[in-house]
Amino acid sequence: MSSTQRYTKVAVILHWLIALAIAGMFALGWYMTGLPKDGPKQTEFDLFGWGIYTWQMDEAGSARTLYFNLHKSLGFTLLWLVVFRVFWRVSHTPPAMLIHSTFERKLATAAHHFLYVLMVAMPLTGVLMTLYSKYGLKWFGLEVFGGLDNADLRDIFKDSHELFATILLVVIILHIVGALKHYFIDKDKTLSRMTLK
């Protein structure tokens, strides 16, 4: 398959890296919201209880605090990664779609554009929610900005963050279904173009 029919290596790496990051953020989000708000405070945590890595905190905090801060740090990183991916997509023409139906082509284009909007909107609303909280953002312990402590705006961005997350999950499922359709039903090379072969 020629290079003009494939995505660039950078695009492929970004695709799978962001896909894994988003999956991890969903899992972490569900995990951390189930933790008690009044859990015991400590400075050392066995990360996820896996016995692989012990996370050290500068000051004592609950497990909920640890995982919320981790979620914020990863989300802030993900936002810049997505911004770079958008830049790469705009500055590098992707290969033509292997779709002959005009309707399917328009549907796929709209879905991809919507996916990009959601990939920006979800972490951005998370960062804004953090900005308007009373805690602010510490990126893996380094202070990025302090919190403005505006509960009304925080709640607006919290609700937006959760809404975008739900919509993004649905769109991702449809994206996966579409990819599987290309592979099993259409039997074209769409899926293989998003590999590093």
C-alpha positions, -999 to +999 in steps of 0.1 A: +000+000+000+015+033-010+022+062+014-005+083-001-031+056+008-019+054+044-020+077+074+014+091+085+032+073+113+027+104+136-011+102+129-012+065+136+008+069+169-014+098+180-046+079+171-037+049+193-020+069+220-051+092+224-075+062+221-057+044+250-055+076+270-092+083+266-100+047+276-078+050+306-094+083+316-129+068+314-117+039+336-100+062+361-130+085+362-154+057+371-129+043+396-122+076+414-159+087+417-166+055+436-140+063+463-152+076+497-149+114+503-139+108+539-112+081+533-081+080+556-053+104+548-018+091+540+013+100+519+019+066+503-005+047+481-003+014+463-015+026+429-048+009+421-039-018+446-019-036+420+013-040+440+034-025+411+040+011+420+038+031+453+028+067+447+043+092+471+025+124+480+041+156+494+014+159+520-012+135+534-044+131+515-071+106+508-071+081+479-099+101+463-077+132+464-048+113+448-068+098+419-087+131+413-054+149+410-040+121+388-071+124+365-066+162+363-029+158+354-036+132+328-065+152+314-044+183+311-018+163+292-044+148+270-058+182+261-024+193+247-020+159+229-053+164+212-045+200+203-013+186+186-033+159+169-058+186+155-028+206+142-013+175+126-046+166+109-051+202+096-015+203+083-014+168+068-040+157+043-054+123+053-057+095+026-090+094+007-118+074+023-124+039+009-161+046+008-181+047-025-215+057-011-220+095-009-242+091+022-217+070+040-188+094+030-207+124+044-217+104+076-181+093+082-168+129+076-193+144+100-186+117+126-148+123+124-153+161+128-176+156+157-151+132+173-124+159+171-147+185+186-156+161+215-119+152+220-111+189+226-143+197+245-141+169+271-106+177+285-111+215+280-143+215+302-124+194+327-096+220+329-122+248+332-140+229+359-107+227+378-100+264+372-133+273+388-129+249+417-112+259+450-083+236+444-069+246+410-046+224+390-013+208+400+002+189+370+019+159+387+026+181+417+036+213+398+012+241+402-003+253+369-029+276+383-049+283+415-086+277+418-110+307+414-135+290+438-167+298+418-191+270+425-217+280+399-192+281+370-176+249+383-209+231+383-217+243+348-183+229+335-187+198+356-221+190+340-206+199+305-176+176+312-199+147+321-222+153+291-194+155+266-179+123+282-212+104+277-216+117+241-179+109+233-183+073+246-213+068+223-194+083+193-164+061+200-186+030+201-200+040+167-165+046+155-154+011+165-186-004+149-177+015+117-142+002+117-154-034+123-179-030+094-150-020+071-130-050+082-156-078+083-183-066+058-167-042+034-134-062+036-114-030+026-081-017+039-095+011+061-084-005+094-050-016+082-042+020+072-042+029+109-013+006+117+025+011+116+031-016+090 
